[in-house]
Amino acid sequence: MKAKLDQVRQQSSEELVKRIAEIKESLFRLNFKKALTDTVKRIRVEKKELARLKTLLRGRALGLEK
């Protein structure tokens, strides 16, 4: 997990915003599939990654992250 977080921190803000949009789209589609299959675990993973990325972007906006 730490290695992945280090990779995320090295990405530009534009790349993070793009990834956030991709995750939101994925969550939207997974919520529809939830009624048909068991995708709860994948939804949980996507939500956690979304929160991490948003936290990182917010830290950059406040000047806490580089």
N, C-alpha and C positions, 0 to 999 in steps of 0.2 A: 504494500500500500504506500509506503514512504517513497519508493522509487517512482511510482505513478504520480504522486503528489508533486515531487520535484520536477517531473516532466511537465505537468500542468502549469507550475509556477514559471517555467521558462517560456511558455507560450505568450504571444502578444494578446492584448485586450481584445482585438478584433477577432482573433481565433477563438477566444473564450466565448465571446458573444455568439459566434457562429455555432459553437458546440452546444451552447445553451438552447439555441433555437432548434437544433437537431434533437436534443433530449426532450424538449417540450413536444415536438412532433411525435416522437417515439412514445411518450406517455399518453398522448391523445389516442394513438392507434392501439396501444396496449389496453387502455380502458375499454375500448370496444371489444377487443378480443377476450377480455376478462369474463364476459358473459358466456363465451363459448368454451374456453379452455382455462387451465390453471396458470395464469401469468402473474400471480401476486408477487412472487419472489422477484421477478424481473422488474416489476413496477417499483418495488421497494429499492432495488439497486439503482434504478434510474433517478428516483427522487433524491437519494443520498448524494449521487454525483451532481445533480442539479444544485443542491444546497451547497456543496463544496465549491463549485464554480462561482456561484453567486457571492459566497463569502469572500472568495479570493478577489473578485472584481470590486466588491465593496471596500475591501482593504486597500486596493490600489487607488480607488477614488478618494479615500481618506488620507492617503499617503503613508499607510502603514506597511504596505507591500511595495516591492520594487517593480 
